[in-house]
Amino acid sequence: MEGTIWYVLTGTRGGENRIRILQAVDERPRNANQLADDLELDYKTVRHHLDVLTDNDILEKSGEDYGAVYLPTDRVRQHWDTVAEIFQRVD
């Protein structure tokens, strides 16, 4: 899982936005529209990054459709020290 976290957040184009999204939902769960507004990103861009993060088991959604909120998975929480290290390096 640690390799996946490093790859998704730092090893690919768009990693910076995925880090911002992960930081935001760690602060408080949000839906895609709230994330787009709060992070001043295009909604389609946010949807793309949410798909990448959920496909890699970093985020999970709670609820259905438009209002679904996203939050870190239990699996990524088990490796939160890696996530924190990435956050620190980016800041």
HELIX and SHEET records of a PDB file:
HELIX    1   1 GLU A    2  THR A   10  1                                   9    
HELIX    2   2 GLY A   15  GLU A   27  1                                  13    
HELIX    3   3 ALA A   32  LEU A   39  1                                   8    
HELIX    4   4 TYR A   43  ASP A   55  1                                  13    
HELIX    5   5 ASP A   65  GLY A   67  5                                   3    
HELIX    6   6 ASP A   74  ARG A   77  1                                   4    
HELIX    7   7 TRP A   80  VAL A   90  1                                  11    
SHEET    1   A 3 ARG A  30  ASN A  31  0                                        
SHEET    2   A 3 VAL A  69  PRO A  72 -1                                        
SHEET    3   A 3 LEU A  59  SER A  62 -1                                        
END                                                                             
